[in-house]
Amino acid sequence: MKEQTSLAVDEFDRPGQAIQNTEWVRDPADPTKHICGLIQKGETVWFHNEQFGSGPAWQLVRLADGEHVYVHPHDFDYKQ
């Protein structure tokens, strides 16, 4: 099931390319990481421009399939 969010899809307009294999999680507050996945090196995700740089540990992104998940922002190279 995809997470519904109040943020519009087109507001995720800052692309970031994974610089290494990294994980995504549905809920970073869940210590079991029950719902998680892998982002392959070179894969692009989309960061929300207003939330860009909002925290060092986890940041909300949109995956290529439109799903909203959390990633470690330091694992991505940001395109200008």
Backbone hydrogen bonds, N-H to C=O, Kabsch-Sander energy under -0.5 kcal/mol:
donor,donor_aa,acceptor,acceptor_aa,energy
11,E,8,A,-1.7
12,F,9,V,-1.7
13,D,11,E,-1.5
14,R,47,F,-2.1
16,G,45,V,-2.6
17,Q,77,D,-2.8
18,A,43,E,-2.8
19,I,75,D,-2.5
20,Q,75,D,-0.6
22,T,39,I,-2.5
24,W,37,G,-2.1
25,V,70,Y,-2.2
26,R,35,I,-2.4
30,D,27,D,-2.0
33,K,30,D,-1.5
36,C,34,H,-0.7
37,G,24,W,-2.1
39,I,22,T,-3.5
40,Q,38,L,-0.5
42,G,18,A,-2.6
43,E,40,Q,-2.3
45,V,16,G,-2.6
46,W,62,R,-2.4
47,F,14,R,-3.3
47,F,45,V,-0.5
48,H,60,L,-0.8
49,N,11,E,-1.6
49,N,47,F,-0.5
51,Q,48,H,-0.7
52,F,48,H,-0.7
52,F,49,N,-0.7
54,S,51,Q,-2.1
59,Q,71,V,-2.1
61,V,69,V,-2.9
62,R,46,W,-2.6
63,L,67,E,-3.0
66,G,63,L,-2.1
69,V,61,V,-1.7
69,V,67,E,-0.5
70,Y,25,V,-3.0
71,V,59,Q,-2.2
72,H,23,E,-0.5
75,D,72,H,-2.0
76,F,73,P,-1.5
77,D,17,Q,-2.9
78,Y,76,F,-0.5
79,K,15,P,-1.8
